[in-house]
Amino acid sequence: HYRTMARAVTTHVNELTGLALKDDPTIMGWELCNECRCRESKGQLQEWIAVMAPYVKALVPHQLLGSGSEGLYLPGPHVDEKQAAELNPTDWYAHEG
């Protein structure tokens, strides 16, 4: 469903400009999701981003693409749980991240 929606939105043609949104120079970038986070996903969110980012980027090659996350450090191969908590600016991560 996500791929279908991404293709439909990016190829939508603006009736006023005649341009598909993917070709509109006034659109700087796209987000995969808005403030996406899922504390219990155990890496599934990162895996989803790794799959969807190349797909969406292929649809919008001339525009920027971001994950839509809030820019916090997540535990992973180079950052453990303790380091992530220390690197993030507030205790928000410990409760919501």
Number of C-alpha atoms within 10 A of each C-alpha: 5 10 11 8 10 17 15 12 13 17 16 15 16 11 8 6 9 11 14 14 18 22 18 17 11 9 12 11 13 18 15 19 12 12 12 13 16 13 14 9 10 10 14 12 15 16 11 11 17 12 11 17 16 13 14 19 16 10 16 21 12 15 16 12 17 14 18 15 13 11 9 15 18 20 15 11 6 8 13 12 12 10 13 18 20 13 13 16 11 10 11 11 17 14 8 9 17
